[in-house]
Amino acid sequence: MSHCLVYVSRPPNVEVAKPPLTKDMHVSTLAILAGFHIFLIAILAVDLGVFQKRAHIVGMKEAGIWTVVWMALAVLFALGIANGWQLWDADNAALGPEKAVAFLTGYVVELSLSVDNLFIFLLNFRYFGVPEHLRHRVLFWGVVGAALMRATFILAGAALLSRFHWLTYLFGGFLIFTAYKLVAGGKKEIDPSRNLILRLARRFLPVVDSYETEKFLVRVTASGHDKSKRRWHLTPLALVLLVVESMDVVFAVDSIPAIFGITRDPFIVYTSNIFAIIGLRSLYFLVAGFLAKLRYLDFGLAGVLAFVGLKMIAEEPIPNWNWPGLADILGVDSKYLGLISLAVVIAVLAATVVPSVMVKNVSQMEKSQSDPHLPS
């Protein structure tokens, strides 16, 4: 009986995770899910089949245009949530603006945490010597695979959190610990040659050595007496894709708990994650040359992880404790918690990215002044 009382007294600002799919789902809900995926498939098909029909080097202008396109689509999707939430959840139609803010916050968090993926992309391309005109193809299918894996992790996470209440504290504590490691331990050197998936593929699967084709599989004529037999071989692009996908699993371990720290709504968690992941391709070509210069970014990512972890724990009531709730602690209406979270995340990231850019510019000016032969 006491357990039921604790559940009923749950603070109003805490979202209760709902199963992402049920037998009683409204037809409009299924239509929204279908429309969302059809739209994504269509725009990805246009990207690959029209703009990337022929392999070419993606320039800054093209990357910038696609980055703006994906960010604009994310903002438009947030506006759609704010004004059309009743189509998804008719019983809570008034929550549209709050859900839209949660979507934008989750999108910004996931996009910032995905910067580590950009480092891995660059590292793998250099290790495997991938020609620049073939990199977009690897990123395209790598992002598609990552989106499918993230969907699986999100569904599993939503089911676990709704069933096991104590996992909330575990996820929050894990994010805080990850933030500490990011600041105190720094980044470990990643050697793609030690990747288990790569070693297994090279040992048990036939692989060709050249980048003569943009395909992932090719048929090669067998050497020896019977030259009529042709066997399927992996190309180096396939190995790069395998390594990228396997490493994304590691990064998902950090990012999935982080988004659940923003909201427990599976639809918001999933859509914000997908928009962030798909936008990574163009973002890579836009900022690849500046990644190493963001020297303070790790502190910003650590700050975001720590904030989300603390928020996740503070919002969750401890059974049999008279926990007032995060909104009461801050003295604000619960509907403003999403805006506060979004503002904190943006402020923390800006406080680390801006100094990184300023230090870079100051260093260039000092170097130019010290060497009169360099152009000012």
C-alpha positions in Angstrom: 0.0 0.0 0.0 2.8 2.4 0.9 4.4 1.8 -2.5 1.3 2.9 -4.3 1.2 6.1 -2.2 4.7 6.9 -3.2 3.9 6.4 -6.9 0.9 8.7 -6.8 2.8 11.5 -5.1 5.4 11.5 -7.9 6.3 15.2 -8.8 4.5 16.5 -11.8 7.6 17.5 -13.7 8.9 13.9 -13.9 7.9 12.1 -17.1 6.8 8.5 -16.8 8.3 6.4 -19.6 5.7 4.9 -21.8 6.2 1.8 -24.0 7.1 3.1 -27.5 4.7 0.7 -29.1 1.5 -0.9 -27.8 -1.4 -2.8 -29.4 -3.8 0.1 -28.6 -1.8 2.7 -30.4 -3.9 5.2 -32.3 -3.8 5.1 -36.1 -2.5 8.6 -36.3 0.5 7.6 -34.1 1.5 4.9 -36.5 1.0 7.3 -39.4 3.3 9.8 -37.8 6.0 7.2 -37.3 5.6 6.0 -40.8 5.7 9.5 -42.2 8.8 10.4 -40.2 10.7 7.4 -41.6 9.5 7.8 -45.1 10.6 11.5 -45.1 14.0 10.5 -43.8 14.4 7.7 -46.4 13.3 10.1 -49.2 15.8 12.9 -48.3 18.6 10.4 -47.8 17.8 8.8 -51.2 17.9 12.2 -52.8 21.2 12.9 -51.2 22.8 9.6 -52.3 21.1 9.1 -55.6 21.2 12.7 -56.9 23.8 14.9 -55.1 26.2 12.0 -54.5 25.5 9.9 -57.6 29.1 10.3 -58.6 31.8 10.1 -55.9 33.4 13.5 -55.4 35.2 15.5 -52.8 32.6 17.3 -50.6 33.6 21.0 -50.3 33.0 23.5 -47.5 30.1 25.1 -49.4 28.3 21.9 -50.0 28.8 20.7 -46.5 27.7 24.0 -45.1 24.5 23.9 -47.1 23.6 20.4 -46.0 24.4 21.3 -42.4 22.1 24.2 -42.5 19.4 22.0 -44.2 19.5 19.4 -41.4 19.5 21.9 -38.6 16.6 23.8 -40.2 14.7 20.5 -40.5 15.3 19.8 -36.9 14.0 23.3 -35.9 10.9 22.8 -38.2 10.3 19.4 -36.6 10.4 21.0 -33.2 7.8 23.6 -34.3 5.7 20.7 -35.6 5.9 19.1 -32.1 5.0 22.3 -30.4 1.9 22.9 -32.5 0.8 19.4 -33.3 1.6 17.3 -30.2 -2.1 16.5 -29.9 -1.8 14.2 -33.0 0.7 12.1 -31.0 -0.7 12.3 -27.5 -4.3 13.7 -27.5 -4.6 13.4 -23.7 -1.6 15.8 -23.2 -2.0 18.2 -26.1 -0.9 21.1 -23.9 2.5 19.6 -23.5 3.5 20.4 -27.1 5.8 23.4 -26.3 7.5 21.5 -23.4 8.1 18.5 -25.7 9.5 20.8 -28.4 12.0 22.3 -26.0 12.9 18.8 -24.8 13.5 17.8 -28.4 15.8 20.8 -29.1 17.7 20.2 -25.9 18.2 16.5 -26.7 19.2 17.4 -30.2 21.9 19.9 -29.0 23.2 17.4 -26.4 23.4 14.5 -28.9 25.0 16.7 -31.6 27.7 18.0 -29.1 28.4 14.5 -27.8 28.7 13.2 -31.4 31.8 15.4 -31.9 33.8 12.5 -30.7 32.4 10.5 -33.6 33.9 13.1 -35.9 37.3 12.6 -34.4 36.9 8.8 -35.0 35.9 9.4 -38.6 39.0 11.5 -39.2 41.3 9.0 -37.5 39.9 6.0 -39.4 40.1 7.8 -42.8 43.7 8.7 -42.1 44.6 5.2 -40.9 43.1 3.4 -43.9 44.2 6.1 -46.4 40.6 6.6 -47.7 40.6 8.9 -50.7 38.6 12.1 -50.0 36.1 11.4 -52.8 35.0 8.1 -51.2 34.6 9.4 -47.6 31.0 10.5 -48.0 29.9 7.0 -49.0 31.4 5.5 -45.9 29.8 8.2 -43.7 26.4 7.8 -45.4 26.1 4.1 -44.7 27.9 4.5 -41.4 25.3 7.0 -40.2 22.4 4.8 -41.5 23.8 1.8 -39.5 24.4 4.0 -36.4 20.7 5.2 -36.6 19.5 1.6 -36.6 21.7 0.7 -33.7 20.6 3.8 -31.7 16.9 2.9 -32.3 17.6 -0.5 -30.8 19.4 1.0 -27.8 16.6 3.6 -27.2 13.8 1.0 -27.3 15.8 -1.2 -24.8 16.6 1.8 -22.6 13.0 3.0 -22.5 11.7 -0.5 -21.6 14.4 -0.9 -18.8 13.7 2.5 -17.3 10.0 1.9 -17.2 10.5 -1.5 -15.5 13.5 -0.9 -13.2 13.2 2.4 -11.4 16.6 2.2 -9.8 18.3 2.3 -13.2 17.7 6.1 -13.3 20.2 6.6 -10.5 22.7 4.2 -12.2 22.4 6.1 -15.5 22.8 9.5 -13.8 25.8 8.3 -11.8 27.4 6.8 -14.9 27.1 10.2 -16.7 28.7 12.0 -13.8 31.5 9.4 -13.7 32.0 9.7 -17.5 32.3 13.5 -17.1 35.0 13.1 -14.5 36.9 10.7 -16.7 36.7 13.0 -19.6 38.4 15.8 -17.6 40.7 13.9 -15.3 41.8 11.1 -17.5 41.8 12.8 -20.9 41.3 11.0 -24.1 42.9 7.6 -24.7 44.8 7.1 -28.0 42.6 5.0 -30.3 44.4 2.6 -32.6 42.1 1.2 -35.3 44.5 -1.7 -36.0 43.5 -3.1 -32.6 39.8 -3.1 -33.3 38.5 -6.7 -32.7 36.0 -6.5 -35.6 38.7 -5.4 -38.0 41.1 -8.2 -36.9 38.4 -10.8 -37.2 37.4 -9.6 -40.7 41.0 -9.6 -41.9 41.5 -13.1 -40.5 38.4 -14.9 -41.8 37.2 -12.8 -44.8 38.9 -12.2 -48.2 39.8 -8.6 -48.7 41.2 -6.7 -51.6 43.8 -4.0 -51.0 42.9 -1.2 -53.5 40.4 1.7 -53.6 39.7 1.2 -57.3 35.9 0.9 -56.7 33.5 2.7 -54.5 31.7 -0.6 -53.7 31.9 -2.5 -50.4 31.9 -5.9 -52.1 33.6 -7.0 -55.4 33.9 -10.3 -57.2 37.5 -11.3 -57.8 38.7 -14.0 -60.2 40.4 -16.8 -58.3 44.1 -17.3 -58.8 45.6 -20.7 -59.7 44.4 -23.4 -62.0 40.7 -22.7 -61.9 40.4 -19.1 -63.0 36.7 -19.5 -63.9 35.7 -19.2 -60.2 35.0 -15.8 -58.9 34.8 -15.1 -55.1 33.3 -12.2 -53.2 35.8 -10.0 -51.5 35.5 -7.1 -49.1 37.0 -3.8 -50.2 38.9 -1.5 -47.8 35.8 0.7 -47.6 33.9 -2.2 -46.1 36.6 -2.5 -43.4 36.4 1.2 -42.6 32.6 0.9 -42.3 32.9 -2.1 -39.9 35.3 -0.2 -37.7 33.2 3.0 -37.7 30.0 1.0 -36.8 31.7 -0.9 -34.0 33.1 2.3 -32.5 29.7 3.9 -32.6 28.5 1.3 -30.2 31.0 2.5 -27.6 29.9 6.2 -28.0 26.2 5.2 -27.8 26.9 4.0 -24.3 27.4 7.6 -23.3 24.9 9.4 -25.5 21.8 7.2 -24.9 21.8 7.7 -21.0 22.4 11.4 -21.7 19.3 11.8 -23.8 17.2 9.9 -21.2 18.4 12.5 -18.7 16.6 15.2 -20.8 13.3 13.3 -21.3 11.9 9.9 -20.9 9.5 10.2 -23.8 10.7 7.5 -26.3 9.4 9.5 -29.3 11.4 12.6 -28.3 14.5 10.6 -27.4 14.4 8.7 -30.7 13.7 11.6 -33.1 16.2 14.0 -31.5 18.9 11.3 -31.7 18.1 10.5 -35.3 18.3 14.1 -36.4 21.7 14.5 -34.6 23.1 11.4 -36.1 22.1 12.0 -39.7 23.4 15.5 -39.6 26.9 14.2 -38.7 27.9 13.6 -42.3 27.8 17.1 -43.5 29.1 18.4 -40.1 32.2 16.3 -40.5 33.1 17.8 -43.9 32.4 21.3 -42.5 34.5 21.2 -39.3 37.0 18.3 -39.9 39.8 20.8 -40.3 39.0 22.6 -37.0 38.4 19.6 -34.7 41.9 19.5 -33.2 41.8 23.2 -32.5 38.8 22.9 -30.1 41.1 22.4 -27.2 38.6 23.2 -24.5 35.7 21.2 -25.9 36.3 18.2 -23.6 35.5 20.4 -20.6 32.3 21.5 -22.2 31.2 17.9 -23.0 32.1 17.0 -19.4 30.0 19.9 -18.1 27.0 18.8 -20.2 27.3 15.2 -19.1 27.7 16.2 -15.4 24.7 18.5 -15.6 22.5 15.9 -17.3 23.5 13.3 -14.8 22.7 15.5 -11.8 19.4 16.6 -13.4 18.5 12.9 -14.0 19.0 12.0 -10.4 17.5 15.2 -8.9 14.3 14.8 -11.0 13.7 11.2 -9.8 12.0 10.8 -6.4 13.7 8.5 -4.0 11.1 5.9 -2.6 9.9 6.7 0.9 11.8 10.1 1.0 10.0 13.4 1.1 11.7 14.6 -2.1 10.4 18.0 -3.1 11.3 17.7 -6.8 13.7 19.7 -8.9 11.2 22.4 -9.8 10.5 23.1 -6.2 14.2 23.2 -5.3 14.8 25.8 -8.0 11.6 27.6 -7.2 10.3 27.6 -10.8 7.3 26.2 -12.6 8.0 22.7 -13.8 7.1 23.7 -17.4 10.2 25.9 -17.5 12.7 23.2 -16.6 13.1 22.3 -20.2 14.1 25.8 -21.2 16.5 26.0 -18.2 18.1 22.8 -19.4 18.5 24.0 -22.9 20.0 27.3 -21.8 22.5 25.6 -19.5 23.6 23.2 -22.2 24.1 26.0 -24.8 25.9 28.2 -22.3 28.3 25.4 -21.2 29.2 24.6 -24.8 29.6 28.2 -25.7 31.8 28.8 -22.7 34.3 26.2 -24.1 34.0 26.6 -27.8 34.4 30.4 -27.9 37.6 30.5 -25.8 39.0 27.7 -28.1 38.4 29.9 -31.2 39.8 33.0 -29.4 42.9 31.3 -28.2 43.5 30.0 -31.8 43.2 33.5 -33.3 45.5 35.0 -30.6 48.1 32.3 -31.2 48.0 33.0 -35.0 48.4 36.8 -34.4 51.4 36.3 -32.0 53.0 33.9 -34.5 52.5 36.4 -37.3 54.0 39.2 -35.3 57.0 37.2 -34.3 57.8 36.2 -37.9 57.7 39.2 -40.3 57.9 36.9 -43.3 54.4 35.4 -42.5 51.4 37.2 -44.0 49.4 39.1 -41.4 
